[in-house]
């Protein structure tokens, strides 16, 4: 591999233009999970904006205890510790929008560095040609001796070759390399990701979700699609995804069952894009 594309803190810093995110960067060759390491650091009191990066994860996590394929030398596995001081009545808006704006920031960063147009699948998947190229896992730690904090974890398949994905992911996953056929500099992409993320976090904290919701909706491939939603209570719903609500929920016009022809706001679900 081209040595200039090895992960390196000095290379990240050479293009990093953030005010706060990434003042402290912890880079590891290998970790079980960057979210786990960031949580440990958060509990020990590290400052807001601390970034944990691992070249490889041995127990990368997805939502609902799923695993995240995290090979060495090719991808981005990165988590941040956030300690934002917000009034209690804004916590719920904050927590529902964090995963969405993280996915939005990652998509903007990818487009800016590689020109690859990544779309979003609600709530927090990054898609390229309808295949998953990245994912986001946010966790809220309320009870900690160091005070409450949030972890945002981002995984992006950057330079993985198609044949290097495990068989069970080959049909559903892709990488930026698959589109560009050139090796993308992960250091540059991480620096841009932190900048886009900082701008989105500032916008959410200072002005709320209104503009972010519009930007998210423009990138979201789910809107207008026929979808199947697996809801948190185990039930399923088929319908057309109409829009994103101000609280980050997905509004689905239901097609099936007793809820047919009603619009339902879904806060947490797994979404499958169906052919219309
Ligand atoms: C996610 O979960 O998409 C969140 C992924 C977050 C990963 C980052 S890496 C840095 C940080 N540290 C961690 O430990 N995690 C975060 P979910 O929506 O539940 O999707 C998980 C599903 O995606 C799996 O069940 C697989 O089907 C699929 N998958 C696993 N690895 C993949 C990969 N590398 N690329 C595309 N799809 C993958």
py3Dmol code that shows the C-alpha trace and the ligand (Angstrom):
import py3Dmol

protein = """\
ATOM      1  CA  UNK A   1       0.000   0.000   0.000  1.00  0.00           C
ATOM      2  CA  UNK A   2       1.114   3.564  -0.678  1.00  0.00           C
ATOM      3  CA  UNK A   3       2.655   4.724   2.635  1.00  0.00           C
ATOM      4  CA  UNK A   4       1.027   8.144   2.259  1.00  0.00           C
ATOM      5  CA  UNK A   5      -2.264   6.335   2.765  1.00  0.00           C
ATOM      6  CA  UNK A   6      -1.346   4.758   6.072  1.00  0.00           C
ATOM      7  CA  UNK A   7      -3.322   6.299   8.945  1.00  0.00           C
ATOM      8  CA  UNK A   8      -1.209   8.917  10.635  1.00  0.00           C
ATOM      9  CA  UNK A   9      -2.111  11.651  13.138  1.00  0.00           C
ATOM     10  CA  UNK A  10       0.288  14.219  11.622  1.00  0.00           C
ATOM     11  CA  UNK A  11      -1.255  13.658   8.176  1.00  0.00           C
ATOM     12  CA  UNK A  12      -4.754  14.112   9.615  1.00  0.00           C
ATOM     13  CA  UNK A  13      -3.648  17.324  11.344  1.00  0.00           C
ATOM     14  CA  UNK A  14      -2.016  18.655   8.154  1.00  0.00           C
ATOM     15  CA  UNK A  15      -5.487  19.322   6.667  1.00  0.00           C
ATOM     16  CA  UNK A  16      -7.594  19.508   9.847  1.00  0.00           C
ATOM     17  CA  UNK A  17      -9.468  22.836   9.991  1.00  0.00           C
ATOM     18  CA  UNK A  18     -11.754  22.271  12.987  1.00  0.00           C
ATOM     19  CA  UNK A  19     -11.972  24.482  16.064  1.00  0.00           C
ATOM     20  CA  UNK A  20     -12.569  21.774  18.652  1.00  0.00           C
ATOM     21  CA  UNK A  21     -13.147  18.298  17.203  1.00  0.00           C
ATOM     22  CA  UNK A  22      -9.898  16.373  17.065  1.00  0.00           C
ATOM     23  CA  UNK A  23      -7.859  18.539  19.445  1.00  0.00           C
ATOM     24  CA  UNK A  24      -7.057  15.175  20.931  1.00  0.00           C
ATOM     25  CA  UNK A  25      -6.754  12.229  18.533  1.00  0.00           C
ATOM     26  CA  UNK A  26      -6.031   8.704  19.743  1.00  0.00           C
ATOM     27  CA  UNK A  27      -4.951   6.439  16.883  1.00  0.00           C
ATOM     28  CA  UNK A  28      -4.662   2.663  17.374  1.00  0.00           C
ATOM     29  CA  UNK A  29      -3.464  -0.077  15.050  1.00  0.00           C
ATOM     30  CA  UNK A  30      -6.194  -2.321  16.426  1.00  0.00           C
ATOM     31  CA  UNK A  31      -9.025  -2.094  18.936  1.00  0.00           C
ATOM     32  CA  UNK A  32     -12.025  -4.245  19.753  1.00  0.00           C
ATOM     33  CA  UNK A  33     -14.266  -1.244  18.998  1.00  0.00           C
ATOM     34  CA  UNK A  34     -13.593   2.499  18.810  1.00  0.00           C
ATOM     35  CA  UNK A  35     -17.000   3.152  20.413  1.00  0.00           C
ATOM     36  CA  UNK A  36     -15.968   1.001  23.363  1.00  0.00           C
ATOM     37  CA  UNK A  37     -12.621   2.778  23.715  1.00  0.00           C
ATOM     38  CA  UNK A  38     -14.280   6.210  23.391  1.00  0.00           C
ATOM     39  CA  UNK A  39     -16.764   5.249  26.123  1.00  0.00           C
ATOM     40  CA  UNK A  40     -13.918   4.259  28.451  1.00  0.00           C
ATOM     41  CA  UNK A  41     -12.152   7.540  27.701  1.00  0.00           C
ATOM     42  CA  UNK A  42     -15.416   9.470  28.178  1.00  0.00           C
ATOM     43  CA  UNK A  43     -15.931   7.878  31.575  1.00  0.00           C
ATOM     44  CA  UNK A  44     -12.421   8.870  32.572  1.00  0.00           C
ATOM     45  CA  UNK A  45     -13.260  12.482  31.730  1.00  0.00           C
ATOM     46  CA  UNK A  46     -11.615  13.220  28.356  1.00  0.00           C
ATOM     47  CA  UNK A  47     -12.492  16.534  26.767  1.00  0.00           C
ATOM     48  CA  UNK A  48     -15.293  17.235  24.306  1.00  0.00           C
ATOM     49  CA  UNK A  49     -14.285  16.433  20.732  1.00  0.00           C
ATOM     50  CA  UNK A  50     -11.779  13.672  21.538  1.00  0.00           C
ATOM     51  CA  UNK A  51     -11.427  11.346  18.544  1.00  0.00           C
ATOM     52  CA  UNK A  52     -10.576   7.634  18.635  1.00  0.00           C
ATOM     53  CA  UNK A  53      -9.495   5.937  15.405  1.00  0.00           C
ATOM     54  CA  UNK A  54      -8.560   2.306  14.807  1.00  0.00           C
ATOM     55  CA  UNK A  55      -7.037   0.923  11.633  1.00  0.00           C
ATOM     56  CA  UNK A  56      -8.780  -2.372  12.393  1.00  0.00           C
ATOM     57  CA  UNK A  57     -11.501  -3.479  14.816  1.00  0.00           C
ATOM     58  CA  UNK A  58     -11.780  -6.996  16.146  1.00  0.00           C
ATOM     59  CA  UNK A  59     -15.296  -6.520  17.561  1.00  0.00           C
ATOM     60  CA  UNK A  60     -16.715  -3.605  15.562  1.00  0.00           C
ATOM     61  CA  UNK A  61     -20.311  -2.980  16.534  1.00  0.00           C
ATOM     62  CA  UNK A  62     -23.448  -2.082  14.626  1.00  0.00           C
ATOM     63  CA  UNK A  63     -26.824  -1.211  16.112  1.00  0.00           C
ATOM     64  CA  UNK A  64     -28.722  -3.820  18.142  1.00  0.00           C
ATOM     65  CA  UNK A  65     -25.553  -5.827  18.886  1.00  0.00           C
ATOM     66  CA  UNK A  66     -24.849  -6.490  15.208  1.00  0.00           C
ATOM     67  CA  UNK A  67     -21.251  -6.728  14.064  1.00  0.00           C
ATOM     68  CA  UNK A  68     -19.382  -4.296  11.798  1.00  0.00           C
ATOM     69  CA  UNK A  69     -16.840  -5.778   9.366  1.00  0.00           C
ATOM     70  CA  UNK A  70     -13.656  -3.812  10.103  1.00  0.00           C
ATOM     71  CA  UNK A  71     -10.566  -5.104   8.253  1.00  0.00           C
ATOM     72  CA  UNK A  72      -7.127  -3.501   8.687  1.00  0.00           C
ATOM     73  CA  UNK A  73      -5.402  -1.104   6.296  1.00  0.00           C
ATOM     74  CA  UNK A  74      -8.345   0.045   4.222  1.00  0.00           C
ATOM     75  CA  UNK A  75     -11.287   1.652   6.039  1.00  0.00           C
ATOM     76  CA  UNK A  76     -12.275   4.333   8.551  1.00  0.00           C
ATOM     77  CA  UNK A  77     -13.363   3.313  12.045  1.00  0.00           C
ATOM     78  CA  UNK A  78     -13.709   6.415  14.140  1.00  0.00           C
ATOM     79  CA  UNK A  79     -15.567   7.525  17.299  1.00  0.00           C
ATOM     80  CA  UNK A  80     -15.954  10.897  19.011  1.00  0.00           C
ATOM     81  CA  UNK A  81     -16.745  11.885  22.577  1.00  0.00           C
ATOM     82  CA  UNK A  82     -19.199  14.791  22.751  1.00  0.00           C
ATOM     83  CA  UNK A  83     -20.036  16.816  25.850  1.00  0.00           C
ATOM     84  CA  UNK A  84     -22.437  19.465  24.661  1.00  0.00           C
ATOM     85  CA  UNK A  85     -24.030  21.704  27.224  1.00  0.00           C
ATOM     86  CA  UNK A  86     -27.665  21.891  26.259  1.00  0.00           C
ATOM     87  CA  UNK A  87     -30.792  22.804  28.198  1.00  0.00           C
ATOM     88  CA  UNK A  88     -32.640  19.654  29.389  1.00  0.00           C
ATOM     89  CA  UNK A  89     -35.606  20.403  27.114  1.00  0.00           C
ATOM     90  CA  UNK A  90     -33.360  20.075  24.019  1.00  0.00           C
ATOM     91  CA  UNK A  91     -31.789  16.708  24.894  1.00  0.00           C
ATOM     92  CA  UNK A  92     -34.366  14.639  23.074  1.00  0.00           C
ATOM     93  CA  UNK A  93     -34.028  16.662  19.828  1.00  0.00           C
ATOM     94  CA  UNK A  94     -30.242  16.444  20.174  1.00  0.00           C
ATOM     95  CA  UNK A  95     -30.202  12.673  20.645  1.00  0.00           C
ATOM     96  CA  UNK A  96     -32.571  11.973  17.755  1.00  0.00           C
ATOM     97  CA  UNK A  97     -30.661  14.196  15.334  1.00  0.00           C
ATOM     98  CA  UNK A  98     -27.088  13.169  16.203  1.00  0.00           C
ATOM     99  CA  UNK A  99     -27.090   9.957  14.122  1.00  0.00           C
ATOM    100  CA  UNK A 100     -28.747  11.709  11.189  1.00  0.00           C
ATOM    101  CA  UNK A 101     -26.379  14.671  11.096  1.00  0.00           C
ATOM    102  CA  UNK A 102     -23.397  12.342  11.514  1.00  0.00           C
ATOM    103  CA  UNK A 103     -24.472  10.400   8.430  1.00  0.00           C
ATOM    104  CA  UNK A 104     -25.077  13.699   6.611  1.00  0.00           C
ATOM    105  CA  UNK A 105     -21.622  15.015   7.578  1.00  0.00           C
ATOM    106  CA  UNK A 106     -19.978  11.774   6.432  1.00  0.00           C
ATOM    107  CA  UNK A 107     -21.755  11.949   3.064  1.00  0.00           C
ATOM    108  CA  UNK A 108     -20.737  15.607   2.585  1.00  0.00           C
ATOM    109  CA  UNK A 109     -17.123  14.787   3.496  1.00  0.00           C
ATOM    110  CA  UNK A 110     -16.966  11.863   1.076  1.00  0.00           C
ATOM    111  CA  UNK A 111     -18.374  13.967  -1.752  1.00  0.00           C
ATOM    112  CA  UNK A 112     -16.009  16.819  -1.024  1.00  0.00           C
ATOM    113  CA  UNK A 113     -12.875  14.629  -0.967  1.00  0.00           C
ATOM    114  CA  UNK A 114     -13.706  12.040  -3.643  1.00  0.00           C
ATOM    115  CA  UNK A 115     -16.622  13.544  -5.657  1.00  0.00           C
ATOM    116  CA  UNK A 116     -18.503  10.282  -5.047  1.00  0.00           C
ATOM    117  CA  UNK A 117     -22.198  11.107  -4.536  1.00  0.00           C
ATOM    118  CA  UNK A 118     -23.247   9.152  -1.466  1.00  0.00           C
ATOM    119  CA  UNK A 119     -26.908   9.039  -0.470  1.00  0.00           C
ATOM    120  CA  UNK A 120     -28.491   8.267   2.892  1.00  0.00           C
ATOM    121  CA  UNK A 121     -30.877   5.562   3.980  1.00  0.00           C
ATOM    122  CA  UNK A 122     -32.849   6.709   6.983  1.00  0.00           C
ATOM    123  CA  UNK A 123     -31.765   6.866   9.693  1.00  0.00           C
ATOM    124  CA  UNK A 124     -27.999   6.506   9.417  1.00  0.00           C
ATOM    125  CA  UNK A 125     -26.783   4.349   6.539  1.00  0.00           C
ATOM    126  CA  UNK A 126     -24.503   5.695   3.809  1.00  0.00           C
ATOM    127  CA  UNK A 127     -25.348   4.251   0.415  1.00  0.00           C
ATOM    128  CA  UNK A 128     -23.571   4.048  -2.908  1.00  0.00           C
ATOM    129  CA  UNK A 129     -25.615   2.556  -5.766  1.00  0.00           C
ATOM    130  CA  UNK A 130     -28.075   1.185  -3.189  1.00  0.00           C
ATOM    131  CA  UNK A 131     -25.314  -0.670  -1.318  1.00  0.00           C
ATOM    132  CA  UNK A 132     -24.045   0.178   2.137  1.00  0.00           C
ATOM    133  CA  UNK A 133     -20.736   2.055   2.156  1.00  0.00           C
ATOM    134  CA  UNK A 134     -20.894   3.277   5.754  1.00  0.00           C
ATOM    135  CA  UNK A 135     -22.852   3.282   8.995  1.00  0.00           C
ATOM    136  CA  UNK A 136     -23.222   5.287  12.184  1.00  0.00           C
ATOM    137  CA  UNK A 137     -23.641   4.115  15.764  1.00  0.00           C
ATOM    138  CA  UNK A 138     -24.463   6.746  18.395  1.00  0.00           C
ATOM    139  CA  UNK A 139     -24.593   5.977  22.099  1.00  0.00           C
ATOM    140  CA  UNK A 140     -25.748   8.156  24.981  1.00  0.00           C
ATOM    141  CA  UNK A 141     -23.993   7.707  28.322  1.00  0.00           C
ATOM    142  CA  UNK A 142     -26.053   9.470  30.983  1.00  0.00           C
ATOM    143  CA  UNK A 143     -24.720   7.947  34.197  1.00  0.00           C
ATOM    144  CA  UNK A 144     -20.984   8.521  34.325  1.00  0.00           C
ATOM    145  CA  UNK A 145     -18.779   9.920  37.108  1.00  0.00           C
ATOM    146  CA  UNK A 146     -17.472  12.444  34.549  1.00  0.00           C
ATOM    147  CA  UNK A 147     -21.003  13.622  33.652  1.00  0.00           C
ATOM    148  CA  UNK A 148     -23.188  12.696  30.684  1.00  0.00           C
ATOM    149  CA  UNK A 149     -21.668  12.424  27.207  1.00  0.00           C
ATOM    150  CA  UNK A 150     -22.450  11.025  23.778  1.00  0.00           C
ATOM    151  CA  UNK A 151     -20.381   8.778  21.536  1.00  0.00           C
ATOM    152  CA  UNK A 152     -20.693   8.966  17.798  1.00  0.00           C
ATOM    153  CA  UNK A 153     -19.130   6.113  15.856  1.00  0.00           C
ATOM    154  CA  UNK A 154     -18.625   6.129  12.108  1.00  0.00           C
ATOM    155  CA  UNK A 155     -17.525   3.291   9.863  1.00  0.00           C
ATOM    156  CA  UNK A 156     -16.768   3.933   6.177  1.00  0.00           C
ATOM    157  CA  UNK A 157     -15.619   1.317   3.667  1.00  0.00           C
ATOM    158  CA  UNK A 158     -12.926   3.287   1.888  1.00  0.00           C
ATOM    159  CA  UNK A 159     -10.383   1.135   0.056  1.00  0.00           C
ATOM    160  CA  UNK A 160     -11.726  -2.401   0.584  1.00  0.00           C
ATOM    161  CA  UNK A 161     -11.793  -4.392  -2.665  1.00  0.00           C
ATOM    162  CA  UNK A 162     -15.076  -6.173  -3.498  1.00  0.00           C
ATOM    163  CA  UNK A 163     -13.477  -9.616  -3.172  1.00  0.00           C
ATOM    164  CA  UNK A 164     -12.281  -8.796   0.354  1.00  0.00           C
ATOM    165  CA  UNK A 165     -15.790  -8.460   1.814  1.00  0.00           C
ATOM    166  CA  UNK A 166     -17.062 -11.592   3.548  1.00  0.00           C
ATOM    167  CA  UNK A 167     -19.451 -13.593   1.381  1.00  0.00           C
ATOM    168  CA  UNK A 168     -22.522 -12.574   3.389  1.00  0.00           C
ATOM    169  CA  UNK A 169     -21.868  -8.855   2.703  1.00  0.00           C
ATOM    170  CA  UNK A 170     -20.802  -9.042  -0.940  1.00  0.00           C
ATOM    171  CA  UNK A 171     -24.274  -8.321  -2.341  1.00  0.00           C
ATOM    172  CA  UNK A 172     -25.184  -5.557   0.103  1.00  0.00           C
ATOM    173  CA  UNK A 173     -21.922  -3.712   0.866  1.00  0.00           C
ATOM    174  CA  UNK A 174     -19.566  -1.607  -1.214  1.00  0.00           C
ATOM    175  CA  UNK A 175     -16.586   0.715  -0.801  1.00  0.00           C
ATOM    176  CA  UNK A 176     -15.469   4.061  -2.214  1.00  0.00           C
ATOM    177  CA  UNK A 177     -12.684   2.236  -4.065  1.00  0.00           C
ATOM    178  CA  UNK A 178     -15.352   0.314  -5.943  1.00  0.00           C
ATOM    179  CA  UNK A 179     -16.473   3.617  -7.462  1.00  0.00           C
ATOM    180  CA  UNK A 180     -13.194   5.533  -7.779  1.00  0.00           C
ATOM    181  CA  UNK A 181     -10.774   2.670  -8.528  1.00  0.00           C
ATOM    182  CA  UNK A 182      -8.093   4.793  -6.888  1.00  0.00           C
ATOM    183  CA  UNK A 183      -6.875   4.575  -3.308  1.00  0.00           C
ATOM    184  CA  UNK A 184      -8.552   7.300  -1.233  1.00  0.00           C
ATOM    185  CA  UNK A 185      -6.420   9.012   1.424  1.00  0.00           C
ATOM    186  CA  UNK A 186      -8.140   8.138   4.705  1.00  0.00           C
ATOM    187  CA  UNK A 187      -6.266  10.870   6.620  1.00  0.00           C
ATOM    188  CA  UNK A 188      -7.666  13.582   4.347  1.00  0.00           C
ATOM    189  CA  UNK A 189     -11.148  12.050   4.546  1.00  0.00           C
ATOM    190  CA  UNK A 190     -11.065  11.916   8.364  1.00  0.00           C
ATOM    191  CA  UNK A 191     -10.019  15.591   8.553  1.00  0.00           C
ATOM    192  CA  UNK A 192     -12.892  16.596   6.263  1.00  0.00           C
ATOM    193  CA  UNK A 193     -15.322  14.379   8.179  1.00  0.00           C
ATOM    194  CA  UNK A 194     -14.413  16.119  11.440  1.00  0.00           C
ATOM    195  CA  UNK A 195     -14.890  19.535   9.836  1.00  0.00           C
ATOM    196  CA  UNK A 196     -18.300  18.691   8.345  1.00  0.00           C
ATOM    197  CA  UNK A 197     -19.339  17.124  11.644  1.00  0.00           C
ATOM    198  CA  UNK A 198     -18.278  20.165  13.636  1.00  0.00           C
ATOM    199  CA  UNK A 199     -20.301  22.423  11.343  1.00  0.00           C
ATOM    200  CA  UNK A 200     -23.403  20.216  11.636  1.00  0.00           C
ATOM    201  CA  UNK A 201     -23.064  19.991  15.439  1.00  0.00           C
ATOM    202  CA  UNK A 202     -22.724  23.781  15.707  1.00  0.00           C
ATOM    203  CA  UNK A 203     -25.767  24.281  13.495  1.00  0.00           C
ATOM    204  CA  UNK A 204     -27.840  21.848  15.578  1.00  0.00           C
ATOM    205  CA  UNK A 205     -26.734  23.397  18.880  1.00  0.00           C
ATOM    206  CA  UNK A 206     -27.194  27.017  17.773  1.00  0.00           C
ATOM    207  CA  UNK A 207     -30.138  26.940  15.363  1.00  0.00           C
ATOM    208  CA  UNK A 208     -31.877  23.586  15.871  1.00  0.00           C
ATOM    209  CA  UNK A 209     -32.686  21.023  13.209  1.00  0.00           C
ATOM    210  CA  UNK A 210     -34.587  23.058  10.590  1.00  0.00           C
ATOM    211  CA  UNK A 211     -31.815  23.625   8.004  1.00  0.00           C
ATOM    212  CA  UNK A 212     -30.194  20.268   8.759  1.00  0.00           C
ATOM    213  CA  UNK A 213     -33.507  18.515   8.113  1.00  0.00           C
ATOM    214  CA  UNK A 214     -33.635  20.092   4.640  1.00  0.00           C
ATOM    215  CA  UNK A 215     -30.032  19.109   3.875  1.00  0.00           C
ATOM    216  CA  UNK A 216     -30.656  15.592   5.191  1.00  0.00           C
ATOM    217  CA  UNK A 217     -33.817  15.226   3.160  1.00  0.00           C
ATOM    218  CA  UNK A 218     -32.022  16.302  -0.044  1.00  0.00           C
ATOM    219  CA  UNK A 219     -29.502  13.471   0.396  1.00  0.00           C
ATOM    220  CA  UNK A 220     -31.957  10.873   1.670  1.00  0.00           C
ATOM    221  CA  UNK A 221     -32.723   8.135  -0.862  1.00  0.00           C
ATOM    222  CA  UNK A 222     -35.491   6.808   1.414  1.00  0.00           C
ATOM    223  CA  UNK A 223     -37.865   9.709   0.759  1.00  0.00           C
ATOM    224  CA  UNK A 224     -40.370   8.841  -1.957  1.00  0.00           C
ATOM    225  CA  UNK A 225     -39.450   5.158  -1.852  1.00  0.00           C
ATOM    226  CA  UNK A 226     -41.687   2.225  -1.045  1.00  0.00           C
ATOM    227  CA  UNK A 227     -40.235   0.846   2.155  1.00  0.00           C
ATOM    228  CA  UNK A 228     -40.607  -1.957   4.625  1.00  0.00           C
ATOM    229  CA  UNK A 229     -39.995  -0.881   8.216  1.00  0.00           C
ATOM    230  CA  UNK A 230     -39.197  -3.339  11.020  1.00  0.00           C
ATOM    231  CA  UNK A 231     -40.247  -1.485  14.136  1.00  0.00           C
ATOM    232  CA  UNK A 232     -38.783  -1.663  17.633  1.00  0.00           C
ATOM    233  CA  UNK A 233     -41.837  -3.602  18.931  1.00  0.00           C
ATOM    234  CA  UNK A 234     -41.202  -6.381  16.377  1.00  0.00           C
ATOM    235  CA  UNK A 235     -44.032  -5.381  14.024  1.00  0.00           C
ATOM    236  CA  UNK A 236     -43.568  -4.588  10.334  1.00  0.00           C
ATOM    237  CA  UNK A 237     -44.986  -1.863   8.183  1.00  0.00           C
ATOM    238  CA  UNK A 238     -45.008  -1.347   4.415  1.00  0.00           C
ATOM    239  CA  UNK A 239     -45.638   2.051   2.906  1.00  0.00           C
ATOM    240  CA  UNK A 240     -44.244   5.085   1.137  1.00  0.00           C
ATOM    241  CA  UNK A 241     -41.651   7.205   2.958  1.00  0.00           C
ATOM    242  CA  UNK A 242     -42.985  10.760   2.773  1.00  0.00           C
ATOM    243  CA  UNK A 243     -40.629  13.024   4.684  1.00  0.00           C
ATOM    244  CA  UNK A 244     -38.497  13.571   7.766  1.00  0.00           C
ATOM    245  CA  UNK A 245     -40.271  15.167  10.733  1.00  0.00           C
ATOM    246  CA  UNK A 246     -38.786  17.988  12.745  1.00  0.00           C
ATOM    247  CA  UNK A 247     -37.812  15.444  15.438  1.00  0.00           C
ATOM    248  CA  UNK A 248     -35.942  13.275  12.907  1.00  0.00           C
ATOM    249  CA  UNK A 249     -38.650  10.597  12.611  1.00  0.00           C
ATOM    250  CA  UNK A 250     -39.522   9.077   9.244  1.00  0.00           C
ATOM    251  CA  UNK A 251     -43.108   9.731   8.122  1.00  0.00           C
ATOM    252  CA  UNK A 252     -44.493   6.684   6.318  1.00  0.00           C
ATOM    253  CA  UNK A 253     -47.826   6.549   4.543  1.00  0.00           C
ATOM    254  CA  UNK A 254     -48.866   2.990   5.400  1.00  0.00           C
ATOM    255  CA  UNK A 255     -50.080   0.636   2.673  1.00  0.00           C
ATOM    256  CA  UNK A 256     -50.887  -2.466   4.636  1.00  0.00           C
ATOM    257  CA  UNK A 257     -52.893  -3.767   7.574  1.00  0.00           C
ATOM    258  CA  UNK A 258     -55.118  -1.895   9.968  1.00  0.00           C
ATOM    259  CA  UNK A 259     -52.976   1.224   9.601  1.00  0.00           C
ATOM    260  CA  UNK A 260     -53.521   1.412   5.826  1.00  0.00           C
ATOM    261  CA  UNK A 261     -53.779   4.980   4.463  1.00  0.00           C
ATOM    262  CA  UNK A 262     -52.626   6.569   7.690  1.00  0.00           C
ATOM    263  CA  UNK A 263     -49.334   8.404   8.110  1.00  0.00           C
ATOM    264  CA  UNK A 264     -47.129   6.958  10.809  1.00  0.00           C
ATOM    265  CA  UNK A 265     -44.077   8.613  12.342  1.00  0.00           C
ATOM    266  CA  UNK A 266     -41.357   6.063  12.956  1.00  0.00           C
ATOM    267  CA  UNK A 267     -38.614   6.975  15.429  1.00  0.00           C
ATOM    268  CA  UNK A 268     -36.513   3.819  15.366  1.00  0.00           C
ATOM    269  CA  UNK A 269     -36.650   1.096  12.732  1.00  0.00           C
ATOM    270  CA  UNK A 270     -34.719  -0.895  10.187  1.00  0.00           C
ATOM    271  CA  UNK A 271     -35.740   0.183   6.715  1.00  0.00           C
ATOM    272  CA  UNK A 272     -35.574  -1.833   3.518  1.00  0.00           C
ATOM    273  CA  UNK A 273     -35.994   0.032   0.228  1.00  0.00           C
ATOM    274  CA  UNK A 274     -38.499  -1.936  -1.889  1.00  0.00           C
ATOM    275  CA  UNK A 275     -39.055  -1.802  -5.614  1.00  0.00           C
ATOM    276  CA  UNK A 276     -42.283   0.162  -6.255  1.00  0.00           C
TER     277      UNK A 276
END
"""
ligand_1 = """\
38
LIG
C -24.433 0.324 11.558
O -25.181 -0.623 12.210
O -24.501 0.567 10.373
C -23.454 1.046 12.446
C -22.042 0.764 12.095
C -21.091 1.588 12.920
C -19.688 1.125 12.796
C -18.728 2.055 13.481
S -17.073 1.687 13.110
C -16.532 2.781 14.330
C -17.473 2.616 15.518
N -17.018 1.564 16.397
C -17.863 0.528 16.420
O -17.703 -0.522 17.074
N -18.910 0.785 15.611
C -18.809 2.097 15.005
P -26.417 -1.391 11.570
O -27.346 -0.413 10.922
O -26.941 -2.242 12.661
O -25.800 -2.280 10.425
C -25.083 -3.442 10.738
C -25.251 -4.383 9.547
O -24.534 -3.873 8.415
C -24.659 -5.771 9.799
O -25.595 -6.613 10.402
C -24.293 -6.222 8.387
O -25.428 -6.722 7.714
C -23.923 -4.925 7.697
N -22.462 -4.671 7.736
C -21.542 -5.064 8.658
N -20.345 -4.574 8.376
C -20.473 -3.871 7.215
C -19.579 -3.109 6.437
N -18.287 -2.946 6.749
N -20.088 -2.513 5.322
C -21.382 -2.614 4.973
N -22.278 -3.325 5.688
C -21.829 -3.933 6.809
"""
view = py3Dmol.view(width=600, height=400)
view.addModel(protein, "pdb")
view.setStyle({"model": 0}, {"cartoon": {"style": "trace"}})
view.addModel(ligand_1, "xyz")
view.setStyle({"model": 1}, {"stick": {}})
view.zoomTo()
view.show()
